[in-house]
Amino acid sequence: MMPINNSFDDDGKIIFQESEVSISRPIRFWLLLLLDIPSIICSCFLLFHLFTNKTLRYQLKNHVIIVLLFIGLIIELLDIPLHLSFLHLGNVHPSIPFICLIWWFMDIGLYNGCTIIMAWCSVHLYLLVFHDGMFLNRNRRLFFHYLPIIMLLFYILVFYIIAIIFPPCKNTYDYTLPVCNDFPCYLGDSYLGIWDSVVNSILPTCVISISTIVLFINIHYYKRRAHQPIRWRKQRKMILQLLLLCTLYLLPNIPLNILIFSHICGLSESIGVKAQLHFDFLCYFVILLYPFLCLGFLSKIRKKVLMIRNITTPLFILPNQSILLPNHTELKTAIFSNQLHSSDHIKYVYKMKLY
């Protein structure tokens, strides 16, 4: 998440330091907690099946999803629990620089890293839909698929390890504010700070926006010239996935980055502070909602979830009653009878879809 700096008066003097959204701490605590736990479970479930299922593991479109899920899981397991601890205790605990450095790395570095990877994901899925010939050859797959992901991950790790863990300046820590005030000293540097804001946040958001617009334009063009309805139906799933993922990232990030860019261009820091704080807080929900969005598009995993639900949900059928099963679905039923109340019988029917 992007940090919030001090606010200034007309003479450029600091008048207050506000790094906390106006939503009450108990509300924020329960919002994050109630979403974080199911999001962690969903992320682990998805990663397990993406790694263990050979078909899913080798699909190129799933590789970027795996990277985003993994980074998001780290944020869910470490960043958000630290935030919950702060909201519960009222300060950063334990109050040591190491905790602040790790928190900064996850809150700023990993979130901006997700935005960078998502920008590549939007370009990558667009190429898979409309220029899939680029990935048919092994060398092309290496150059256009694997190498960009590796290079981006390497850049994210190196940049934020140097900027946050080994900065060219001295950090100050405020243990009474969320994320230790969320303002590492490198952000005050005229080069590193602007580079991080523009290249690692504003530029990826622009790439995601442009990819979404270009995708809309190409959908209409492709529909007119496509003569393979079956192939088009398969591609529609990836298109819808890309549109929803991009929308999820853009909703909080577009207004947030507009404010950041305006401040870089000279807009007073006191303008838009509260709005920036709210959009910054909304960025947490991008990470928390992402796994559920992925679950909706991974049909094989979604079918397993439905199968588990069908297995564990019994149907109670009274004697002399029948159940109609759909002809297009193969069902296996196991009927068990127990004598209840000495005369009445209840049949328990468990349905299991055969895959």
N, C-alpha and C positions, 0 to 999 in steps of 0.2 A: 504494500500500500504506500501511496506517496505521503511523505511527511508534511506536517503543517508547521510552518515557522511562526515567528513572533508577528504580532500586528503592530502597526506604526500609526502615529498621528501625522498631521500635515507637515510637521517640521522634521519628520523622519525619526522621531524618538520613539522608543519602545513604550507602549502604554499598557500592554498586558500580554500574557502568554497563554494561549488557549489551544490545547491539543486534545480536547475531549469533546465528543459530540454531546448535544444537549439532551439526548434520550437518557432517561434515568438508568443508573447502573443495574438495578434489579431486572428491568425489562431487557436490557442488553444481555445480561447474564443468562436469562432463561431462553431468549431467542437463540443465542449461540449454542447453549448446551443441548436444547431440544433438537437442533439440526445437526450438531457435530457428531453425536453418537450414531444416529442412523446413517450419516454420511460416511463415517469410518467403516461401518459394517458393509455398506454398499460398495465402497472402494475396495475393501479386502476381497469381497465376493467376486467383483469384476476382475481384479488382478489375478486371483486364483484361477478362474476359468480362462482368462486370456493367455495365461502361461501354460496351463495344463492341456488345453484343447489345441491340438496341432493345427487344425484348419484355421482357427481364429488367430493363432500365434503367427502364422505365415502370411496372413493378409496384410498388405502394405498399409491399408487405411487404418489398421488397428495399432500400428507402431507408435504413431504420435499420440494416440489416445492413451496408450500405456504410459508414455512419458509424462503426460499431463496428470494422469491419475496418481502416479507415483509421487510427483512433486506435491500435488494437492494433498496426498495422504500425510506427507511430512508436516505440512502446514496444519492439518487437522489434528495430528497427534502431538505437536509441540507448540506451534504458534498460538492456536486458539486456546489450549489449556492454560498457557501462560496468561492470556487475556482474561480467562475465566478466574484464574487465581487473583489477578489484580482487582477485578470487579468485586470479588468476594472479600478480600482482605483490605482493599483500599490503598495498597502500595505494591511495588514490585518486590517479590519475595522468592529467593533470598536477594537482598539488596547488594549485589556485587556486580562489578563491570562485566564479568564473563556472561552473566545472564542477559545483560543488555546487548552485548555483541551478538550472541546467538539469536536473540529475539529480533534484532535489526536485520540480521542476515536472512532470517526466514520471512519476516514481515515485508521487507523492502526487496531483498535480493530474489527470494523464491517467487514472490508474487509477480515482480517484473519479469522474472524468468518465464513464468507461465504465460504472460502476455506476449513475450517474444516467441515462445514455442507455438502459441495459438496463432500468431501472425503467419508463421511458416505453415501451420496446419491448414489455414484458410487457402493459402496458395497451393499447397500439396494436394488437398482434396479437389480443388478446381482442376489441377492438371490430371488427376486420376479420372475425373469425369469426362473432360473434353479433349485431353491429349494423352490417353492411356498408353499410346505407342511408345512414349518416352521411357516406360518402365518394363518393356518386354525383354530387353537385352540385359544380361547380368552386369556389364560395365555401366550401362546407363542407370540401372537401379542403384549401383554403388555411388555414382556421381550425383544423381538427382534425388535420391531417397535417403540413403544411410549417411553419407558424408555431411549434408547440411545439418542433420539432427546432432551428429557428434560434434561438429564445429560450434553450433549454437550452445550446446550444453557446456562445452569447454570454455567458451567465452563467458557465459554466465557465472560459472564457478570461479574462474580466474579474476574477473573484474570485481566481483563482490567480496571475494576473500581479501584481495589487495585493498579495496576501498574501505571495507568495514573492519576487518580483522587487523590489517596492517596499514592503517591510513597514514598519509603524509602530514598529519596534523594531530592535535590532541583532542580526544573526545571528552565531552562532559555528559554526565548522566543525571537525570532527574527521576528518582525512584517514586515520586508522588504522582506521575503522569503515566498514562498507558504507553507501552513500548518505550519506556524511559525517555519520553518526549519525542521519540521517533525522528530524531534529527542528528544523524552522525555528522561529524565535522566535515567530511569530504563534500557534503552537499553545499557547504558555504564556500567551497573552492570555485573560482570563476570558470575553470575548465571541467573538472570532474563533475561538479554539480549540474552544469548545463548539459554535459554529455549524457549523464544518467537520465535526466528529465526528458531530453529530446530523443536520444537514440534508443533508450531502453523502455520508454513509456509512450511518448507521443507518436514516434514513428511507427511502432508496431500497431498502435490503435488506428493510425491512418491506413496501414496495409490491410488490416482486417476490414475496415470500412470500404476501401476501394475494391477488395476482393468480393465483398458482398454485392456491391453495385454491378460489377462486371458479370457476376454470376447471374443476376436477374436479366441482364441484357442478353447473355448467351443462352439462357433457357428458352426464350422466345425464338431466337434464331435456330437453335438446335431442334426444337419441336417441328419447325417448318421443313427442315431438310432431312430429318431422321426417318428412315424406312424400316427400322427394327424395333417394333413396339415392345418386344420382350426385353431387349437390352435397355430400352429407355426406362422400363419399369424398375429394373435393377438399379439404374443410376439415380432414379428419383429419390431413393432412400438416402444415398450419400448427399444429394443436394439438400434435402430437408434437414439432414443432420448438420451440414455445414451452416445453413441459414440459422438454425436454432442456437448452435454453439456460438456463432458470431454475435447474434443478438444478445445472448447472455453476457458476453464480454463487453459489448459496446454500451449497454444500458447505463452502467455506472461510469465507465471509462471515458466516454466521449465528453460529457460535461466536466468531469474531473480534469481531463487533459486540456480542455479549452481554458479552464481557469489557470492551470499551471503555465500554459503557453502565454496567456495574457500577463501573468506576473513576470515572466521572463522578459516580455516585450516592454515592461515599464508600468503596468497597472499597479496601483498601490496595494500592498500586502493586506491592508485592512479591508479591502473589498472582496467579498465572496468567501470570507473565512468560514462562516457557519455552513454555507453550502458545500464547500470543499470538505469539511469535516464529515458531513452526512454522506457524501458520495464515497469518501474514503472508507467509511464504515460499511457501506453497501458492497464494497469489493470483497468482503468476507463471504458474502452470500454467493458470489461467483464460484468460489472454491467449494462451498458446501453443496450447491445445487448441481454442479457439474457431473458427479457420479450418477445421479438419478437420470439426468438427461442421456448419458451414455447407455444406461441400462435399457432405456426405451428403444434404442436403435440397434442394440446387439440382440437380434432375434433369437439366436440359439440359446443365449443365456436367459432371455426373457421367458422362453418356453420352459426352461428348467424351473424357473421360479413358479410359473403357473402349474407345472406338474407337481411340485412339492405342495403347493396350496391345495390342489385337488386330492392328493394322497392324504393329507392331514385333515381335510374337511369332510366329515361323514354326512351321508344323506339318510335321514330316518324315513322309512317307508312302512306304512301300516299294512297288515295282512290284506290279501285280496286286491292290492293296488299294484299297478305296474308303472314302470318308468320308461319313457321313450328316449332312446339314444339316437343322436344324429348319425345318419348313414355315412357321412364323409369322414367321421372320426373313428379310429379304431380304439375301442375301449375294452378293458379287461375288468370284470367285476368279480368280487369275492363276497359272497353273501353268508353272513353268520347269523344264526338264530339263537336267542336266549329266551328262556321262559321267565316272564316277569309278572308279578302279581298273580301267580298260579294259573292264569288263563290267557292273558294277552301275550302276543308275540310281536317283537319288533325286529325288523330286518335291517341290518346295517350294510349299506352298499358303499364300497370304496371304489372310486374310479381312478384308473391309472392310464394315462395316455402312453401309447407305445411309440417310441421314436426310434 
